C-alpha cells in the first residue's frame, strides 16, 4: 500500500473517520493516515493532475479502511446500499476506493449538495432535486475521476473505486493502515 501526506500527492486530507465528524459520531482511526493500493495511487495521481489543470484540488475523506473500521460503520448503519457488508468486504478494505470531493485552489470545497456520508437519496449522482450548480460540480468530479481511471458508485457522489475492484484482495494488516480506535 502507498500514499501518505507529503509523498508527492498534492491533496487536502480531511480524513473523517479519524475524527468524530462521521456517521458513527466517534473516531474510528487512531491516526489520520491515507493509504491506497499502488494501482489506485496511480489513478489518484492522474486525478490530481487533471484537477490541478482546472485550478482545482482534491480533498480526500477516506481511502484504505481496515476491516475493524468497516465493522464499526456497519454497526452504525447496516444498510448495504451505503455501507458494504464487512463479511463480504469493502473496496475500501481492498485499498482500491477513495472518498473525496473537489475544492477550489484556495481549499474552499465546491458545493456538492450534501455533506460526506449523507446517506440519503440526495447523495446519489443522479439526484435531480439538487441545484444545477451542484449537478455540474458532481459531473465535474465524475469526469475528472473517470478520465483518471476510476468508476463511480451511484448512491454516493464522493465514492470512487477502481474498475473490477473485487478482483483485489482484502487487506487486513493493522501495520498498513489506520488503527481502530479503542473507542471503536
RABELRA-V698184 format. One record per residue. N is the residue number from 1. OMEGA is omega in degrees with one decimal (* if undefined). Layout:
# RABELRA-V698184
N/OMEGA ; N/OMEGA
This chain:
# RABELRA-V698184
1/179.8 ; 2/175.6 ; 3/174.7 ; 4/-179.9 ; 5/176.2 ; 6/179.9 ; 7/175.2 ; 8/177.4 ; 9/-179.4 ; 10/178.5 ; 11/171.7 ; 12/177.8 ; 13/176.3 ; 14/-170.7 ; 15/-170.9 ; 16/-177.5 ; 17/171.1 ; 18/179.6 ; 19/175.2 ; 20/-178.8 ; 21/178.6 ; 22/-172.6 ; 23/177.3 ; 24/-176.8 ; 25/-179.8 ; 26/174.0 ; 27/177.2 ; 28/-178.4 ; 29/175.7 ; 30/-178.0 ; 31/-179.5 ; 32/-179.3 ; 33/-179.0 ; 34/-179.0 ; 35/176.7 ; 36/169.8 ; 37/-179.2 ; 38/178.8 ; 39/178.1 ; 40/177.9 ; 41/178.0 ; 42/177.8 ; 43/177.5 ; 44/178.1 ; 45/177.5 ; 46/179.4 ; 47/177.4 ; 48/179.3 ; 49/179.5 ; 50/-180.0 ; 51/179.9 ; 52/178.8 ; 53/178.6 ; 54/-178.6 ; 55/-177.4 ; 56/177.9 ; 57/172.5 ; 58/174.0 ; 59/-175.0 ; 60/176.6 ; 61/-178.6 ; 62/176.4 ; 63/176.6 ; 64/-179.8 ; 65/178.9 ; 66/179.9 ; 67/-179.5 ; 68/177.6 ; 69/177.0 ; 70/177.0 ; 71/179.7 ; 72/177.2 ; 73/180.0 ; 74/178.1 ; 75/179.9 ; 76/-177.7 ; 77/-178.1 ; 78/-179.7 ; 79/-175.1 ; 80/174.1 ; 81/-174.8 ; 82/-179.0 ; 83/179.0 ; 84/176.8 ; 85/-176.3 ; 86/176.5 ; 87/177.7 ; 88/179.6 ; 89/178.5 ; 90/174.6 ; 91/171.3 ; 92/-178.8 ; 93/172.7 ; 94/-178.3 ; 95/-175.5 ; 96/176.3 ; 97/179.2 ; 98/173.4 ; 99/-175.1 ; 100/175.1 ; 101/176.1 ; 102/175.3 ; 103/173.0 ; 104/-179.4 ; 105/179.3 ; 106/177.9 ; 107/178.3 ; 108/-177.7 ; 109/172.6 ; 110/-179.9 ; 111/178.1 ; 112/173.6 ; 113/175.5 ; 114/172.9 ; 115/172.2 ; 116/179.7 ; 117/171.6 ; 118/-175.2 ; 119/-179.8 ; 120/178.2 ; 121/179.6 ; 122/179.5 ; 123/-179.8 ; 124/176.7 ; 125/-173.2 ; 126/-179.3 ; 127/-177.6 ; 128/176.1 ; 129/177.4 ; 130/-178.7 ; 131/-178.5 ; 132/179.1 ; 133/178.5 ; 134/177.9 ; 135/178.2 ; 136/-179.9 ; 137/178.0 ; 138/178.9 ; 139/177.7 ; 140/177.1 ; 141/-179.8 ; 142/179.2 ; 143/178.1 ; 144/-176.7 ; 145/-179.9 ; 146/178.9 ; 147/180.0 ; 148/175.4 ; 149/-178.7 ; 150/168.1 ; 151/-178.7 ; 152/173.9 ; 153/-168.9 ; 154/-177.2 ; 155/-175.8 ; 156/-177.9 ; 157/-175.1 ; 158/-170.2 ; 159/175.7 ; 160/-178.6 ; 161/176.4 ; 162/172.9 ; 163/-179.6 ; 164/-175.4 ; 165/-177.2 ; 166/177.8 ; 167/178.2 ; 168/-178.6 ; 169/171.8 ; 170/-179.6 ; 171/179.3 ; 172/-179.9 ; 173/-177.6 ; 174/179.9 ; 175/-176.4 ; 176/-170.8 ; 177/179.5 ; 178/-178.9 ; 179/174.9 ; 180/178.5 ; 181/175.8 ; 182/178.5 ; 183/-174.5 ; 184/*
